[in-house]
Amino acid sequence: MGTSMKHRFLWGLLIFAVVFAAELAFGIYVTVVKQFAHNDALSRVANAFYALYSRDPHLGMIGFDRNPLPSLLELGPLLFWPYIPEMATAGLASNIVTAVFAAGAAVLLFQHARKSLEHTGLSLTLVGLYTFHPFIFVYGANGMSEAMFFFFIMWIVIMFVKWLKEDHSIYPIGIGLALAAAFWIRYESVAFGVGLALAVMAVMLEHKVRNSDLSLPDPVPERVRKLEATLIVMITPVIFSGMAWIILNAVIMGDPLYFFRSGYSNLAFSGNITEEFRRQLETPLGALWIVLRKSFFFGLPLAVILLIRLLNGRWRRWDTLALLAFCVSIPAMQFVMLLNGSSFGWLRFFVYPFVIAVAWIPYELSMLGRERYFYPAAAALCLSILMSALVVLDMNNREFSPDEYELFHIRESDTYRDVSIAREVAAYTNDLVRKAAPGKEPLFLTDSHRAYAVLLNSHFPRQWVITNDRDFADILEDPYAYGVDYILVNKKIEATLQVIHGTYPELFDHGTFWTELEKDFYGEWKLYRVTGSTTALPS
């Protein structure tokens, strides 16, 4: 190993260790000390938890309403649940995974910048500004899927710009694999894949075929063939992933589009969008304003890149279109979803142009060479990343950014209240199991889509019949016949299907002739004792 490569390796190792430690420390502070975890992070941990510790453990427990890779990766940390209960109860398994990906993205950026710029100080500055950007840092620690998606977006952009400079076949292959992995994390990868295809077409149709015989009378067919081959290599893995996901949904859930249109899908959950927010989207201009406003701070580095290109006359290059295709792809998807009323327009949906632009910066500076405006351009770009940190003002705005606002006001947040109540429910059911005679432990039934925080805090997960169980539908028809002692139901949310409510619509509000109310938890949860069969005649 050469001296330069050894130094880059040691720097990378140090950066990984520092970023991982900082992200994990913050994650532990928020989840374990302050006892706050985002619902999205907890529910993904719960899906992995069911696959290991439920009464019917199998990989299908991870579910099909969301992309499965985050939960699959969380299986590893959850193996330590018997020794470190916080892996499940606090959702710490997810914080470990996101900290790893945040540290990995920092290393990717450093290695790319160091090789492109041959300037360690500037490379470390870029890494520091990106990694400790308030929004990026929070999502590297909070256990949600964004940090994982950031990693693969950065990987794809870095390999793309390397391909522009070196034209090596390894880069299209790597891009294809990274895009496929990104699909298993978030569905935005589909829109990003469209942007990637447009970027490839932009740069390949502009240039003559690299390393080809330019004496040919008509090189256009050769360029088209090379474009076709390159797109096949880059796009085929994600298409295969999409087909595999559809087939799995069809075979296991009986509906190839279960992930899209089931009662637990994002489409169903979007029914909870408030009427006030819908009124803002009555016109395309309203939706466009939301996209532009929420992208404002995140778009500053992109704006500076475009300004630099304009000033030095490089704005008419086709790789400018490639950069724009990358940055516009996911916001364009959000624009369409906002118009359709299928997106909440959360702030985190608009951060991706920032990640793309930061990954592009080392390439942009390397194209300037050591011209007289290299350092002013580098300073302007670093300043744009620093100024984008003003997004912290938006993060502390309840109306503009409700998800991030909760982190600034944990004790006042609905999420903290909901999880606290769920832990109280879990403690009550744990006591019921402990007080039972050996061999007579009670069996509980609930809908895991809403009860994930309860289940993660249960000391006896095998005493729960949950939606993910293969025999759940049969047991739900007559819980008494299958030995169920209690049914736990959550307050009904109209826009989201809860299968227990669908089967017994009066159960939460009024109970049934075959149940008795055991405990009411603040009107949010009700625990009913099963006293008879659903098929028996009411007395």
Wavefront OBJ file of the C-alpha trace (Angstrom):
o trace
v 0.000 0.000 0.000
v 1.471 3.346 -1.104
v 2.052 6.135 1.384
v -0.722 8.323 -0.087
v -3.227 5.451 -0.091
v -2.229 4.529 3.458
v -2.804 8.104 4.614
v -6.229 8.195 2.964
v -7.114 4.897 4.626
v -6.056 6.144 8.068
v -7.910 9.417 7.572
v -10.988 7.479 6.479
v -10.785 5.224 9.530
v -10.454 8.223 11.840
v -13.356 10.050 10.179
v -15.565 6.970 10.408
v -14.796 6.505 14.106
v -15.392 10.176 14.996
v -18.639 10.527 13.046
v -20.012 7.176 14.203
v -19.231 7.972 17.846
v -20.787 11.441 17.625
v -23.951 10.217 15.868
v -24.427 7.260 18.188
v -23.803 9.356 21.297
v -26.467 11.823 20.207
v -28.823 8.972 19.307
v -28.372 7.381 22.734
v -28.921 10.723 24.453
v -32.212 11.334 22.634
v -33.639 7.803 22.747
v -32.347 6.390 26.028
v -31.813 9.476 28.185
v -34.608 11.718 26.886
v -36.783 8.698 25.947
v -37.801 10.072 22.570
v -37.855 8.080 19.349
v -39.494 8.924 16.060
v -42.466 6.729 15.163
v -40.984 5.819 11.776
v -37.759 4.597 13.363
v -39.568 2.625 16.087
v -41.924 0.923 13.667
v -39.039 -0.285 11.494
v -37.281 -1.680 14.562
v -40.538 -3.370 15.549
v -40.807 -5.120 12.185
v -37.336 -6.584 12.689
v -38.172 -7.406 16.309
v -41.196 -9.494 15.263
v -39.019 -11.511 12.876
v -36.833 -12.594 15.801
v -38.943 -12.668 18.966
v -42.655 -12.946 18.164
v -44.783 -16.074 18.642
v -44.504 -16.748 14.887
v -40.960 -15.636 13.966
v -40.214 -15.567 10.229
v -38.668 -13.105 7.810
v -42.039 -12.093 6.365
v -42.741 -10.411 9.717
v -40.755 -7.435 8.416
v -43.832 -6.556 6.375
v -44.588 -5.191 2.940
v -45.944 -1.710 3.538
v -42.450 -0.173 3.381
v -39.061 -0.924 1.863
v -37.503 -3.752 3.896
v -33.742 -3.074 3.950
v -33.690 -0.824 7.067
v -35.474 -3.477 9.120
v -33.278 -6.231 7.686
v -30.157 -4.344 8.765
v -31.596 -3.828 12.244
v -31.841 -7.578 12.803
v -28.138 -7.632 13.745
v -28.282 -5.156 16.654
v -31.550 -6.709 17.858
v -29.772 -9.985 18.525
v -28.458 -8.239 21.653
v -31.974 -7.399 22.920
v -31.890 -10.036 25.710
v -28.793 -8.281 27.106
v -29.502 -4.671 26.067
v -33.298 -4.156 26.160
v -32.904 -0.585 24.822
v -32.114 -2.069 21.417
v -35.876 -2.542 21.136
v -37.518 -0.452 23.837
v -35.709 2.760 22.823
v -35.276 1.767 19.178
v -31.493 1.885 19.652
v -30.968 -0.732 16.931
v -32.040 1.830 14.340
v -29.719 4.511 15.745
v -26.749 2.177 15.381
v -27.592 1.462 11.743
v -28.053 5.107 10.780
v -24.849 6.094 12.591
v -22.944 3.537 10.500
v -24.361 4.939 7.257
v -23.738 8.553 8.308
v -20.111 7.690 9.058
v -19.861 5.788 5.768
v -21.122 8.803 3.813
v -18.524 11.007 5.512
v -15.756 8.609 4.470
v -17.080 8.456 0.894
v -17.058 12.248 0.672
v -13.565 12.562 2.133
v -12.000 9.924 -0.106
v -13.623 11.470 -3.167
v -12.604 15.018 -2.227
v -9.064 14.039 -1.272
v -8.492 12.234 -4.567
v -10.134 14.953 -6.673
v -8.602 18.010 -4.988
v -5.374 16.637 -3.485
v -5.990 18.951 -0.565
v -6.546 17.357 2.833
v -7.596 20.538 4.611
v -10.283 21.424 2.085
v -11.492 17.812 2.030
v -11.839 17.747 5.817
v -13.653 21.085 5.717
v -16.205 19.731 3.251
v -16.713 16.609 5.350
v -17.121 18.605 8.555
v -19.584 21.065 7.043
v -21.675 18.247 5.589
v -21.573 15.789 8.484
v -22.314 18.331 11.202
v -24.902 20.210 9.205
v -27.810 20.264 11.706
v -30.276 18.447 9.464
v -27.812 15.815 8.235
v -26.484 15.196 11.741
v -29.959 14.749 13.236
v -30.924 12.220 10.589
v -27.663 10.355 11.032
v -28.657 9.765 14.652
v -32.446 9.450 14.742
v -32.810 5.927 13.325
v -34.897 6.848 10.281
v -34.178 5.659 6.743
v -32.932 8.972 5.351
v -29.274 8.549 6.399
v -29.133 5.199 4.598
v -30.609 6.772 1.490
v -28.135 9.703 1.713
v -25.273 7.204 1.655
v -26.383 5.567 -1.580
v -27.226 8.878 -3.249
v -23.746 10.135 -2.438
v -22.237 6.886 -3.700
v -24.123 7.157 -6.997
v -23.198 10.803 -7.605
v -19.529 10.202 -6.775
v -19.314 7.217 -9.120
v -21.131 9.194 -11.818
v -18.640 12.068 -11.787
v -15.749 9.601 -11.688
v -17.245 7.935 -14.745
v -17.378 11.341 -16.462
v -13.646 11.783 -15.900
v -12.343 8.240 -16.307
v -14.976 6.383 -18.385
v -14.273 3.090 -16.628
v -16.882 0.321 -16.867
v -16.715 -0.351 -13.130
v -18.601 2.868 -12.401
v -21.836 2.085 -14.291
v -21.848 -1.324 -12.584
v -21.386 0.279 -9.157
v -24.089 2.855 -9.896
v -26.536 0.120 -10.849
v -25.908 -1.822 -7.640
v -26.160 1.313 -5.481
v -29.436 2.357 -7.110
v -30.873 -1.120 -6.522
v -29.843 -0.947 -2.852
v -31.416 2.512 -2.584
v -34.707 1.081 -3.865
v -34.848 -1.315 -0.927
v -34.634 1.719 1.385
v -36.910 4.387 -0.120
v -39.232 4.634 -3.117
v -37.725 8.013 -4.064
v -35.032 5.914 -5.729
v -37.434 5.452 -8.669
v -37.553 9.207 -9.310
v -33.810 9.442 -8.733
v -33.311 6.637 -11.264
v -35.224 8.681 -13.839
v -32.929 11.623 -13.095
v -29.926 9.327 -13.472
v -31.123 8.113 -16.879
v -31.602 11.717 -18.058
v -28.146 12.646 -16.744
v -26.523 9.753 -18.610
v -28.289 10.671 -21.835
v -27.266 14.315 -21.448
v -23.550 13.631 -21.156
v -23.347 10.727 -23.616
v -25.272 12.288 -26.462
v -23.181 15.448 -26.236
v -19.774 13.838 -26.558
v -18.414 11.628 -29.246
v -17.780 8.096 -28.115
v -14.835 7.978 -25.779
v -12.000 5.723 -26.935
v -13.786 4.995 -30.222
v -12.693 5.385 -33.826
v -13.686 8.956 -34.556
v -12.802 8.519 -38.229
v -16.086 6.679 -38.744
v -18.298 8.621 -41.170
v -21.257 8.560 -38.779
v -20.441 7.998 -35.092
v -24.055 8.611 -33.987
v -25.178 4.946 -34.146
v -22.142 3.968 -32.122
v -22.989 6.601 -29.503
v -26.574 5.362 -29.328
v -25.425 1.780 -28.870
v -23.067 2.791 -26.097
v -25.830 4.832 -24.439
v -28.174 1.868 -24.603
v -25.598 -0.484 -23.100
v -24.726 1.962 -20.318
v -28.366 2.516 -19.361
v -28.981 -1.234 -19.303
v -26.084 -1.727 -16.887
v -27.183 1.140 -14.623
v -30.944 0.675 -14.608
v -31.459 -3.098 -14.876
v -30.623 -3.874 -11.202
v -33.259 -1.456 -9.881
v -35.840 -2.734 -12.380
v -35.079 -6.279 -11.241
v -35.438 -5.151 -7.606
v -38.810 -3.583 -8.348
v -40.047 -6.733 -10.082
v -38.808 -8.891 -7.206
v -40.670 -6.680 -4.722
v -43.884 -6.895 -6.754
v -43.581 -10.687 -7.013
v -42.990 -11.015 -3.252
v -46.068 -8.895 -2.571
v -48.116 -11.027 -4.963
v -46.943 -14.387 -3.609
v -47.027 -13.602 0.105
v -49.716 -10.912 0.429
v -51.882 -11.891 -2.551
v -51.655 -8.448 -4.164
v -48.700 -7.394 -6.356
v -49.310 -3.751 -5.393
v -49.958 -4.390 -1.713
v -47.094 -2.057 -0.778
v -48.791 0.736 -2.724
v -52.503 0.402 -2.002
v -52.936 -1.638 1.152
v -54.610 -0.202 4.221
v -51.174 0.235 5.775
v -49.503 1.897 2.776
v -48.394 5.510 2.455
v -51.350 6.063 0.127
v -53.756 5.047 2.905
v -51.878 6.949 5.583
v -51.954 10.126 3.466
v -55.666 10.235 4.207
v -54.623 11.870 7.496
v -53.445 15.003 5.671
v -55.289 17.934 7.164
v -57.811 19.919 5.162
v -55.853 23.089 5.864
v -52.784 21.619 4.174
v -54.873 20.321 1.269
v -56.241 23.817 0.657
v -52.690 25.063 0.112
v -52.401 22.590 -2.760
v -55.535 23.513 -4.645
v -53.431 24.913 -7.514
v -50.114 23.815 -9.042
v -48.658 27.139 -7.914
v -49.492 26.256 -4.311
v -47.694 22.920 -4.582
v -44.762 24.538 -6.408
v -44.445 27.163 -3.683
v -44.221 24.456 -1.000
v -41.516 22.624 -2.973
v -39.481 25.789 -3.552
v -39.857 27.097 -0.017
v -38.914 23.843 1.678
v -35.993 23.385 -0.746
v -34.657 26.919 -0.245
v -31.860 26.357 2.269
v -31.044 22.922 0.871
v -30.640 24.421 -2.612
v -27.953 26.986 -1.711
v -24.931 24.818 -2.689
v -26.581 23.977 -6.020
v -27.222 27.672 -6.660
v -23.535 28.478 -6.010
v -22.382 25.690 -8.347
v -24.587 27.098 -11.113
v -23.337 30.629 -10.414
v -19.713 29.503 -10.665
v -20.468 27.815 -13.968
v -22.152 30.945 -15.237
v -19.216 33.183 -14.271
v -16.522 31.008 -15.824
v -18.508 30.161 -18.957
v -19.031 26.477 -18.169
v -22.787 26.660 -17.634
v -23.496 25.486 -21.213
v -21.820 22.117 -20.627
v -24.086 19.103 -20.721
v -22.989 17.951 -17.290
v -24.882 21.026 -16.018
v -28.038 19.334 -17.275
v -26.893 16.127 -15.600
v -26.541 17.905 -12.246
v -29.968 19.515 -12.633
v -31.539 16.186 -13.601
v -30.206 14.671 -10.366
v -31.304 17.572 -8.159
v -34.759 18.098 -9.665
v -35.818 14.427 -9.861
v -37.034 13.867 -6.278
v -38.537 17.371 -5.779
v -40.446 16.814 -9.036
v -41.821 13.574 -7.596
v -42.861 15.453 -4.451
v -44.566 18.111 -6.569
v -46.691 15.455 -8.280
v -47.486 13.739 -4.980
v -48.494 17.033 -3.386
v -50.867 17.705 -6.267
v -52.349 14.229 -5.815
v -52.739 14.711 -2.081
v -50.496 11.719 -1.342
v -47.633 13.489 0.438
v -47.395 15.305 3.753
v -44.649 17.527 2.322
v -42.387 16.929 5.325
v -39.138 18.880 5.303
v -36.992 15.767 5.031
v -38.451 15.031 1.592
v -36.600 18.055 0.173
v -33.061 17.562 1.504
v -31.795 15.384 -1.361
v -30.583 18.211 -3.682
v -28.294 19.278 -0.821
v -26.720 15.801 -0.570
v -26.320 15.632 -4.362
v -24.724 19.071 -4.605
v -22.239 18.369 -1.795
v -21.212 15.097 -3.468
v -20.758 17.042 -6.743
v -18.572 19.819 -5.276
v -15.176 17.994 -5.413
v -15.746 17.245 -9.103
v -16.746 20.863 -9.748
v -13.641 22.228 -8.069
v -11.376 19.716 -9.814
v -12.676 20.968 -13.170
v -11.463 24.461 -12.274
v -7.907 23.218 -11.874
v -5.675 25.656 -10.054
v -7.034 28.705 -11.806
v -7.063 32.006 -9.952
v -10.689 31.597 -8.885
v -10.283 28.078 -7.504
v -9.994 29.186 -3.886
v -12.725 31.844 -4.090
v -15.009 29.194 -5.593
v -14.090 26.711 -2.836
v -14.752 29.371 -0.199
v -18.116 30.253 -1.761
v -19.179 26.630 -1.861
v -18.148 26.024 1.741
v -19.989 29.170 2.757
v -23.124 27.969 0.942
v -23.064 24.720 2.946
v -22.587 26.713 6.133
v -25.427 29.095 5.264
v -27.719 26.157 4.510
v -27.446 25.296 8.199
v -29.935 28.117 8.728
v -32.497 25.420 7.972
v -32.370 24.896 11.738
v -34.747 27.876 11.931
v -37.251 25.959 9.808
v -36.685 22.837 11.893
v -37.852 24.746 14.973
v -41.074 25.883 13.291
v -43.998 23.689 14.316
v -46.210 24.537 11.346
v -43.447 24.317 8.761
v -41.585 21.285 10.082
v -43.627 19.327 12.668
v -41.344 16.256 12.659
v -38.144 18.143 13.421
v -39.910 20.542 15.789
v -40.643 17.653 18.156
v -36.916 17.105 18.691
v -36.564 20.679 19.976
v -39.578 20.286 22.270
v -39.532 16.631 23.269
v -41.698 16.804 26.384
v -44.398 18.749 24.517
v -44.511 16.460 21.497
v -47.328 14.117 20.543
v -44.774 11.419 19.760
v -43.339 11.516 23.284
v -46.834 11.349 24.756
v -47.866 8.446 22.520
v -44.752 6.414 23.291
v -45.064 7.146 27.023
v -48.636 5.832 27.030
v -47.565 2.787 25.005
v -44.905 2.008 27.594
v -47.519 2.251 30.337
v -49.727 -0.188 28.410
v -46.794 -2.562 27.999
v -45.978 -2.370 31.720
v -49.581 -3.252 32.608
v -49.613 -6.283 30.306
v -46.192 -7.370 31.599
v -47.636 -7.412 35.127
v -50.583 -9.523 33.976
v -48.177 -12.132 32.611
v -45.961 -12.100 35.708
v -48.913 -12.540 38.077
v -50.307 -15.508 36.147
v -49.680 -19.054 37.298
v -46.961 -20.959 35.378
v -48.442 -22.359 32.216
v -51.476 -20.056 32.491
v -49.872 -16.912 31.072
v -52.456 -14.777 29.234
v -52.437 -14.387 25.457
v -53.002 -10.924 23.968
v -54.213 -9.911 20.514
v -53.536 -6.541 18.877
v -52.895 -4.770 15.582
v -49.121 -4.367 15.337
v -49.434 -1.483 12.890
v -50.441 0.782 15.777
v -49.101 -1.175 18.755
v -45.413 -1.358 17.791
v -44.289 0.760 20.765
v -46.281 -1.474 23.107
v -44.796 -4.624 21.621
v -41.226 -3.302 21.723
v -41.637 -2.655 25.449
v -43.210 -6.021 26.194
v -41.045 -8.454 28.152
v -43.087 -11.323 26.770
v -43.406 -10.825 22.981
v -44.400 -14.455 22.444
v -47.619 -13.802 24.379
v -48.932 -11.535 21.616
v -50.985 -12.447 18.539
v -50.208 -9.704 16.033
v -51.191 -8.736 12.503
v -47.952 -10.126 11.082
v -48.702 -13.666 12.329
v -49.685 -16.129 9.633
v -52.679 -17.301 11.672
v -53.844 -13.829 12.723
v -56.872 -13.714 10.416
v -58.157 -17.073 11.705
v -57.653 -16.128 15.345
v -59.334 -12.745 14.859
v -62.555 -14.443 13.736
v -62.954 -16.094 17.140
v -60.222 -15.129 19.653
v -61.804 -17.131 22.480
v -61.609 -20.365 20.497
v -57.830 -19.927 20.123
v -57.175 -19.136 23.764
v -56.856 -15.356 23.496
v -57.430 -13.728 26.898
v -57.193 -10.035 26.033
v -57.623 -7.740 23.025
v -55.777 -4.425 22.930
v -57.270 -1.777 20.633
v -56.127 1.728 19.787
v -58.278 4.782 19.181
v -59.616 4.552 15.658
v -57.978 6.652 12.958
v -60.399 6.944 10.078
v -57.873 7.168 7.251
v -55.765 4.221 8.336
v -57.053 0.674 8.312
v -56.777 -1.168 11.587
v -58.011 -4.650 10.933
v -59.504 -5.130 14.401
v -61.646 -2.025 13.932
v -62.616 -3.269 10.499
v -63.755 -6.600 11.931
v -65.359 -5.290 15.131
v -66.162 -1.587 14.529
v -67.945 -1.100 17.868
v -65.283 -2.735 20.017
v -63.266 0.335 20.996
v -66.182 2.645 21.747
v -68.713 0.264 23.256
v -67.163 -3.165 23.649
v -68.999 -6.360 22.632
v -71.087 -9.043 24.286
v -68.054 -11.346 24.320
v -65.614 -8.865 25.964
v -65.292 -6.861 29.181
v -63.264 -3.686 29.601
v -60.145 -4.413 31.626
v -58.353 -1.064 31.423
v -58.742 2.287 29.642
v -55.472 4.135 29.010
v -56.343 7.835 28.654
v -58.856 7.156 25.893
v -55.992 6.173 23.581
v -55.859 2.442 24.273
v -58.396 0.028 25.689
v -57.634 -3.456 26.944
v -60.607 -5.832 26.785
v -60.846 -9.220 28.482
v -62.232 -11.921 26.190
v -65.091 -13.646 28.008
v -66.665 -15.806 25.317
v -66.865 -16.821 21.692
v -67.856 -14.445 18.914
v -70.156 -17.168 17.583
v -72.119 -17.587 20.816
v -75.516 -15.938 21.126
v -75.376 -12.771 23.285
v -77.075 -13.136 26.642
l 1 2 3 4 5 6 7 8 9 10 11 12 13 14 15 16 17 18 19 20 21 22 23 24 25 26 27 28 29 30 31 32 33 34 35 36 37 38 39 40 41 42 43 44 45 46 47 48 49 50 51 52 53 54 55 56 57 58 59 60 61 62 63 64 65 66 67 68 69 70 71 72 73 74 75 76 77 78 79 80 81 82 83 84 85 86 87 88 89 90 91 92 93 94 95 96 97 98 99 100 101 102 103 104 105 106 107 108 109 110 111 112 113 114 115 116 117 118 119 120 121 122 123 124 125 126 127 128 129 130 131 132 133 134 135 136 137 138 139 140 141 142 143 144 145 146 147 148 149 150 151 152 153 154 155 156 157 158 159 160 161 162 163 164 165 166 167 168 169 170 171 172 173 174 175 176 177 178 179 180 181 182 183 184 185 186 187 188 189 190 191 192 193 194 195 196 197 198 199 200 201 202 203 204 205 206 207 208 209 210 211 212 213 214 215 216 217 218 219 220 221 222 223 224 225 226 227 228 229 230 231 232 233 234 235 236 237 238 239 240 241 242 243 244 245 246 247 248 249 250 251 252 253 254 255 256 257 258 259 260 261 262 263 264 265 266 267 268 269 270 271 272 273 274 275 276 277 278 279 280 281 282 283 284 285 286 287 288 289 290 291 292 293 294 295 296 297 298 299 300 301 302 303 304 305 306 307 308 309 310 311 312 313 314 315 316 317 318 319 320 321 322 323 324 325 326 327 328 329 330 331 332 333 334 335 336 337 338 339 340 341 342 343 344 345 346 347 348 349 350 351 352 353 354 355 356 357 358 359 360 361 362 363 364 365 366 367 368 369 370 371 372 373 374 375 376 377 378 379 380 381 382 383 384 385 386 387 388 389 390 391 392 393 394 395 396 397 398 399 400 401 402 403 404 405 406 407 408 409 410 411 412 413 414 415 416 417 418 419 420 421 422 423 424 425 426 427 428 429 430 431 432 433 434 435 436 437 438 439 440 441 442 443 444 445 446 447 448 449 450 451 452 453 454 455 456 457 458 459 460 461 462 463 464 465 466 467 468 469 470 471 472 473 474 475 476 477 478 479 480 481 482 483 484 485 486 487 488 489 490 491 492 493 494 495 496 497 498 499 500 501 502 503 504 505 506 507 508 509 510 511 512 513 514 515 516 517 518 519 520 521 522 523 524 525 526 527 528 529 530 531 532 533 534 535 536 537 538 539
